[in-house]
Amino acid sequence: MCWQPRASISAPASTSPPTPGRTSPSSTARVTLPAAAGRQAATELLLTGRRVGGAEALALGLCDRLAGDAKGELLADALAFAGELAASGPLAVRAIRATLRDGLVEMARASMEHECAEQLALRDTADFAEGVRAAAERREPRFGGT
C-alpha cells in the first residue's frame, strides 16, 4: 500500500466505498482498503458502501490520527504531524516508502483489468439498467439479480 499521512476529523462521515449495489469501487480501493483495514472490514465496507466517521476510520487503520474539529485545529494538527515526519531521516523515509509501494502498481493494474472485465459483463444486465434508471429517477433501485 502506498502510504501517505492521513488525518481525519471525528464529526463528518468519510470513506470511499461505493453506494451499495449501484457501482463498483475503484480498482485501487479494492487493493488498498484491504491492506489498510483488513480483508473482513474492507469486504463489509465495499459491499455495503457504509460510511465511517473519524474514530472508526482510525480504529480500522484508514487514517493515522484524528485532528481537531475546531477551526484552525486541523491545520495545526497536520503541521505538528508533518514536523514529526520531517524529524525522521529523509533517506530512511524514502527507503521505507519505496518498500511499502513495492508491487502496488502491478496489483492495481491487475485489479483494473479484472474490474474492466466485470464491468463489461455487468453492463448488459437488467440490474445495471435498473440502477441507471433508479439514479435518473432519484429513487432506490429494485434489483432482481438478473
N, C-alpha and C positions, 0 to 999 in steps of 0.2 A: 504494500500500500504506500502511496506517495504521501508522506507526512508533511503537513503544513500546520502551524499553530492554529488552533481553533478555540474560540471562546463563544459562549452563549450567555444570554441573559435569561433569568428564570421565568419571566412572565409570558412572552409570546410562545406559541407552539411553533416548532420548526423541525422540518425534516424534508427529504427529497423524494420519498417514495410516491408512486402514482396514486391517483384516485382509484379506489378498488374496482377491479373488473373493467375499467374503461381504457386503460392504456398500459403500456409496459414500461418498467423503469428504464432509465438509461443503462446502456451496457456497462458503463463504468460503475454505476451504483451496484449492479449485480456482482461486481468484482470487489469493490472497496467496502461496501457495507458489511458483508460477512467478515471481512478481515478486521474491521473495527469493532463490530458489535457481537460477533459470533454468529454462526450459521443459524441457530434456533431463533434468536431475536431478529436477525435480518430477514429470515423467512416470514416471520409474523408481520413485520413492518412492510415488506414488499407485497405480500398477499392482501393485506388489509388496507394499506395506504394510511394507517393510523399515524397521526402527528404526535410528536413528543415535545414536551417542554424542556427547558434548560436543565433542570435537575435530573430528569430521566436521561436526557442526552449525555450528561456527564456520567451517570451510572452505567450507561451502555458503552461508553468509550467513544461517543460521537463528537465530543469536544474535550478539550484538555482541562478547562476550568470554567467556572461561572464568573461573569463580570457583573458589576453593579448595574442596577436598573435605572438609577437616577441619572439625570443629565450630567454629562462630564465623567461619570464613573467608568463607562465603557472605554473611553479613550485613555483614562488614567490607568485602568487595569491592563489594557493592551500594551501601553508603553512600559509598564512595570514588567510584564511578561517578556516583551522584546528585550528589555535590559538583562533579564536573566539569561536569555538565549545568547545575547551578544557577549556575555561574560565567558562563554564556553570557547574553547579553541576552535578557530574557523576551519582548520584542516580536518579536525576530528568531526565537526558538524557536517562538513561536506562528505566525508567518507561514510558516516552513518546514514545520511540521506541517500547516497548512491546505493548503499547496500539494501536499504529498505525499498528502493524503487526497482531493484533488480527483478526482471521478469514481468513487471507491471504492464509494459506496452504490449508484450506478447499475449498476456492474459486478457487485456482489454480488447485487442484485435480479435482473438478467438471468440470472445463474448459477443462482440459486434457482429461477427459473421453468423453466429448462432441466432442472435436476435433478428437479423435480417431474414433468415430462413423461416423463423417462427412468425414474424410479421406477415411475410408473403403468404404463408399458409392460412393465417387468421383473417386476412382482409376479404376473403371470399365467403365468409361465414355469415349466417343470419345474425349472430350475436354482434359482429362488427357493425353491420348495417343498423341494428337496434341501438348500439352505443352511439353512433353518429347521429341518428335521428333523435335520441333522447337528449343529447348535448345541444342540438339545434333547437329543440323544443323546451330546453331548460327544465327537464323532468328527470326523475330517477329511471334508469333503464330497467327493462324487464327481460333479462337474459333467459334463454331457453336451452342453452348448451348445444346449439346447432350452428 
